[in-house]
């Protein structure tokens, strides 16, 4: 290991929809974290890995920190809060506004309980004038202590290099945790499930809330290679939702499937034959057993 190499864990926090997944994808340069305009799209702690000649940054993209409404929300909140104490550095992503709402105040309260250094990243700078950004910086500096404040536009890739430079400044020296070519430690099955969920969230109406989970039932490469068969089930909470997900003569399900398949082929670098099914499991978000079935580990809480 070269002397002076740095490595460490960094978590990205912020209210839902501030652009955490977009920033993550911009920093890593690959589509790992799913992005959608609907809140609460990120459920598991997605680990993405950035490596260059300076060292290695392991990102934990935690679920959004906001007050819980059910067992799934409670689980996500505990995972997010625990992460704050386990990492070397926290990136808090906010929008360029002087209004500090309840969601931000709740995060400020959580940050007050930890000793981890915090970098404030003000996102969406492409949407406001420079003086608005300066006002936002002043407002936030008064409510919390930050080691740095960086204005960025994750969508346009503006100043995102500064974020990486700044992170390395605060990371400890140490060996790498992953091989140089690792981008994520999430198994491919989980990423494929997330891609399907992303497409569903994007394409479906607001009336299908977050009451969907995706399970990969099987993932097998054919004997002669060149093609992989993936069977997946979209689980929803109501019969009426099932009808909407399937759509008229299966049109919506087809759309979700074909958009997800393209992304999977890019990810896996192989042709994908995707079969999608839809099942109703009422109130799965409030059932410990079903949460466990869908990959949310109770022991982690």
Secondary structure, 3 states (H helix, E strand, C coil): CCCCCEEEEEEEECCCCCCHHHHHHHHHCCCCCCCCCCCCCCCCCEEEEEEECCEEEEEEECCCCCCCCCHHHHHHHHHHHHHHHHCCEEEEEEECCCCCCHHHHHHHHHHCCCCCEEEEEEECHHHCCHHHHHHHHHHHHCCCCCCEEEECECCCCECHHHHHHHHHHHCCECCCCCCCCCCECCCHHHHHHHHHHHHHHHHCCCCCCCCCEEEEEEEEECCCCCEEEEEEEEEECCHHHHHHHHCHHHHHHHHHHHHHHHHHHHHHCCEEEEEEEEEECCCHHHCHHHHHHCCCCHHHC
